[in-house]
Amino acid sequence: MGAQADTWIREKAINNGMIEPFMDKSIHEGVITYGLSSYGYDIRISDEFKILNKHSDKIIDPKKFDPDLLIDFKGDSYVIPPNSFVLARSLEYFRIPRDVIVICTGKSTYARCGIIVNVTPLEPEWEGYLTLEISNTAPLPTKIYAFEGIAQLIFITGNSLCEMSYRERKGKYQGQTGITLPKIEN
């Protein structure tokens, strides 16, 4: 991407709607950082969560996922039990350009508390809200905060356009608007 990465991200976000809402600077006072950074963008999570129903005796199966394994929760924060996870969605909506792939990694503030954020790459021409899996690897409960930074996006531009984009493949997670559960195509 080069030395002017923040300028490129700003231009794509403002002129092409790549990130909405877009914070044109890093917001950090009194919160876990979010917004534009030097070579990326720190995203926030909304106040919508899907938490594991620990009273279930079912198996988590990605090929036959049972939605009853998760319970909807809405709040300004959530305490993840030890060795558990929560699903959340980004506050920002994304429209990834055809010549870009995006990698998501957790923020160091949470990583130092045992929190791991897992998101697969945002492929060329994917659009939607990100569904994030947030794991607590610590032996103690750990609190996460809605409307604050949770992960950083790193944008990688290709030398040419991809042969087939996520949109053209009709990817199964295209245009997701909420926390999207695992699914396979039939």
Secondary structure, 3 states (H helix, E strand, C coil): CCCCHHHHHHHHHHHHCCEECCCCCEECCCCCCEEECCCEEEEEEEEEEEEECCCCCCCCCCCCCCHHHEEEEECCEEEECCCEEEEEEEEEEEECCCCEEEEEEECHHHHCCCEEEECCCECCCCEEEEEEEEEECCCCCEEEECCCEEEEEEEEECCCCCCCCCCCCCCCCCCECCCCCCCCCC
